[in-house]
Amino acid sequence: MQLLDKVAVVTGGGRGLGRAYCEAMAKEGAAIVAADIRDTADTVATIEAAGGQAVGTNLDVASMESCQAMADLAVEKYGRIDVLINNAALYGDISGGRFDQITEDQWDRVMTVNVKGIWQCCKACVPALRQAGGGSIVNISSLAATYGMPYALDYATSKAAVIGISRSLARELGRDWIRVNTVAPSAVLTEGTDSFMGEKRDKALQVIAAGQALQSNLTTDDMVGTIIFLASDASKFVSGQTVMVDGGTVLL
């Protein structure tokens, strides 16, 4: 087991990619803290039914108090934090449109959750990672940040900021042996993608797949191997990197 005896905090762990990360890491031996503004009961139940360890907690990444409560719960329950997966983001709940039609309220909400939220979760969890002697932070960005995404300037901008956060924190936290990396996927077949794309979903997914070297749309299963690698000691000398999981769209 690649994550045996590690404690992993996963934000946005109630559904979609976050739930997939929780379940996959639990299978690799990690104790999971599944945190989400949505209910995480199903995630926890699935992990426990498979013989794993998990606890769920309500999390609003826009609230520093909520982020700190999440970190405190992890330490209280399991005694440490080794891994933080910053997955929570506004995506399916926002409206696409031309850049000059995006409302100021939506812009601010996207930046608060997708950018400030990661900063606050790191602030809350890094002391425990330091206490544990180091660990791994994995921030979830998007193909939107590296390829460009029309009609979603707020989302694309926020995900570009995620890459900047990872690179800067990698340099700042390296002395503590805390690795910070980014994963940037293409559109993944999740509830959030369905909601964001709406009636244009099928056509959009066809166009996305056609632009890839590997012409198939990503599923949650396609993502978990990269997450496990970056969370585990297999990547103990990898930091500040952006790993594209996009079927060969952006070739770095």
C-alpha positions in Angstrom: 0.0 0.0 0.0 1.5 3.3 -1.1 -0.1 5.5 1.5 -0.1 3.2 4.5 -0.2 5.1 7.8 -0.6 8.5 6.1 -3.5 10.9 6.9 -5.0 12.6 3.9 -7.3 15.6 3.9 -9.4 16.0 0.7 -11.5 19.1 0.1 -14.5 18.7 -2.1 -14.6 15.1 -1.0 -18.4 14.7 -1.2 -18.7 13.8 -4.9 -17.0 13.6 -8.2 -13.3 13.8 -8.3 -12.9 14.5 -4.6 -14.8 11.4 -3.7 -12.8 9.4 -6.2 -9.5 10.7 -4.6 -10.8 9.8 -1.1 -11.7 6.3 -2.0 -8.6 5.6 -4.0 -6.2 6.8 -1.3 -8.1 4.9 1.3 -7.5 1.7 -0.7 -3.8 2.6 -0.6 -3.9 2.7 3.2 -4.5 6.3 4.0 -6.9 7.5 6.7 -9.1 10.1 5.0 -10.7 13.3 6.1 -13.3 14.0 3.5 -14.3 17.7 3.7 -17.0 19.4 1.6 -19.7 22.0 1.8 -21.9 19.1 0.6 -22.7 16.0 2.6 -19.8 13.5 2.8 -21.7 10.6 4.4 -21.7 8.4 1.2 -17.9 8.9 0.8 -17.2 7.9 4.3 -19.6 4.9 4.2 -18.1 3.6 1.1 -14.6 3.7 2.5 -15.6 2.1 5.8 -17.5 -0.6 4.0 -14.3 -1.5 2.2 -12.4 -1.7 5.5 -10.8 1.8 5.3 -10.7 4.7 7.8 -12.5 7.9 7.1 -14.2 10.8 8.8 -16.4 13.5 7.1 -16.7 17.1 8.0 -18.5 20.1 6.6 -16.2 22.6 5.1 -16.6 26.1 3.6 -13.2 27.0 2.1 -14.2 30.6 2.0 -14.1 30.6 5.8 -10.8 30.5 7.6 -12.6 29.3 10.7 -14.1 26.4 8.8 -10.7 25.5 7.3 -9.1 25.5 10.7 -11.8 23.3 12.1 -11.1 20.8 9.4 -7.4 20.7 10.2 -8.1 20.5 13.9 -10.5 17.5 13.3 -7.8 15.7 11.3 -5.2 16.1 14.1 -7.8 15.2 16.8 -9.0 12.1 15.0 -5.7 10.8 13.5 -2.9 12.7 15.2 -1.3 14.2 12.1 -1.7 15.4 8.5 0.6 14.0 5.8 -1.4 15.0 2.6 -3.6 17.8 1.6 -5.6 17.6 -1.6 -7.0 21.0 -2.5 -9.8 19.9 -4.8 -12.8 22.1 -3.7 -13.7 24.6 -6.4 -16.6 26.5 -8.0 -17.2 24.9 -11.4 -20.5 23.3 -12.0 -22.3 26.0 -10.0 -21.2 28.9 -12.2 -22.5 30.3 -15.4 -20.3 30.5 -18.5 -20.5 33.5 -20.8 -18.5 36.2 -22.6 -15.9 37.9 -20.4 -17.8 41.2 -20.2 -21.0 39.5 -19.2 -19.6 37.8 -16.1 -21.1 39.4 -13.1 -18.9 41.0 -10.4 -20.6 38.8 -7.8 -19.7 35.6 -9.7 -16.1 36.8 -10.4 -15.6 37.4 -6.7 -17.2 34.1 -5.6 -15.0 32.2 -8.0 -11.8 33.9 -6.8 -12.8 33.5 -3.1 -13.4 29.7 -3.4 -10.9 28.7 -6.1 -8.0 30.9 -5.0 -8.5 32.2 -1.4 -9.9 28.8 -0.4 -6.6 27.0 -1.3 -4.6 29.6 0.5 -6.7 29.2 3.6 -6.7 25.4 3.6 -2.9 25.5 3.3 -2.7 28.0 6.2 -4.8 25.6 8.3 -3.0 22.4 7.5 0.7 23.3 7.0 1.4 23.5 10.7 0.4 19.8 11.1 2.4 18.9 8.0 5.4 20.5 9.5 4.8 18.7 12.8 4.7 15.4 10.8 8.1 16.2 9.3 6.9 17.1 5.8 4.3 15.8 3.4 2.5 16.6 0.2 0.1 19.2 -1.0 -1.6 18.7 -4.3 -3.6 21.5 -5.8 -6.1 20.9 -8.5 -5.9 23.3 -11.4 -7.3 22.7 -14.9 -6.6 22.6 -18.6 -8.4 25.9 -18.7 -5.4 27.5 -17.1 -2.8 26.2 -19.6 -4.7 26.0 -22.8 -7.1 28.8 -22.4 -10.9 28.5 -22.0 -13.2 31.0 -23.7 -16.5 31.9 -22.0 -15.1 31.1 -18.6 -12.5 33.8 -17.9 -13.2 33.8 -14.2 -12.7 30.0 -13.9 -9.6 29.9 -16.1 -8.0 32.8 -14.3 -8.6 31.2 -10.9 -7.1 28.0 -12.1 -4.0 29.8 -13.4 -3.6 31.3 -9.9 -3.6 27.8 -8.5 -0.5 27.0 -10.5 1.1 30.2 -9.2 0.2 29.3 -5.6 1.8 25.8 -6.0 5.0 27.1 -7.5 5.5 29.8 -4.9 4.6 27.5 -1.9 6.9 24.8 -3.3 9.8 27.2 -2.9 8.7 28.5 0.5 7.8 25.1 2.1 10.7 23.0 0.6 12.8 23.7 3.7 10.1 21.9 5.7 10.1 19.0 3.3 6.6 19.8 2.2 6.1 19.2 -1.5 3.5 21.3 -3.4 2.4 20.2 -6.9 -0.5 20.9 -9.3 -2.6 18.5 -11.3 -4.3 20.1 -14.3 -6.9 17.8 -15.9 -9.0 18.2 -19.0 -12.8 18.0 -18.6 -13.6 15.0 -16.5 -16.9 13.1 -16.7 -18.4 14.3 -13.4 -21.6 16.0 -12.1 -19.8 19.3 -12.2 -18.9 19.0 -15.8 -22.5 18.0 -16.7 -23.8 21.1 -14.8 -21.3 23.5 -16.3 -21.7 22.4 -19.9 -25.4 21.9 -19.7 -27.1 21.1 -23.1 -23.8 21.7 -24.9 -22.1 18.9 -22.9 -22.0 16.1 -25.6 -20.7 18.4 -28.4 -18.2 20.0 -26.1 -16.8 16.7 -24.9 -16.5 15.5 -28.5 -14.5 18.7 -29.4 -12.3 18.3 -26.3 -11.5 14.6 -27.1 -10.8 15.4 -30.7 -8.0 17.8 -29.7 -6.2 15.2 -27.6 -3.5 12.7 -28.6 -5.5 10.1 -26.7 -9.0 10.8 -28.0 -11.3 9.8 -25.1 -12.8 11.9 -22.3 -11.3 11.5 -18.9 -13.1 9.7 -16.1 -12.4 9.9 -12.4 -10.5 6.6 -12.6 -8.0 8.3 -15.0 -7.1 10.9 -12.4 -6.4 8.8 -9.3 -3.1 7.3 -10.3 -1.5 10.8 -10.6 -3.0 11.8 -7.2 -1.7 8.7 -5.5 1.8 9.2 -7.0 2.0 12.8 -5.8 0.6 12.0 -2.4 3.0 9.1 -1.8 6.7 8.8 -1.2 7.2 7.7 -4.8 7.3 11.4 -5.6 9.4 12.5 -2.6 11.7 14.6 -4.8 9.0 16.2 -7.0 7.8 19.7 -6.1 6.6 22.8 -7.9 5.4 20.8 -10.9 2.2 21.0 -13.0 1.2 17.5 -14.1 -1.2 17.7 -17.1 -3.7 14.9 -17.1 -5.3 15.9 -20.4 -4.9 13.0 -22.9 -2.0 14.8 -24.6 -3.5 18.3 -25.2 -0.9 20.6 -23.8 2.6 19.2 -24.3 5.0 20.8 -21.9 
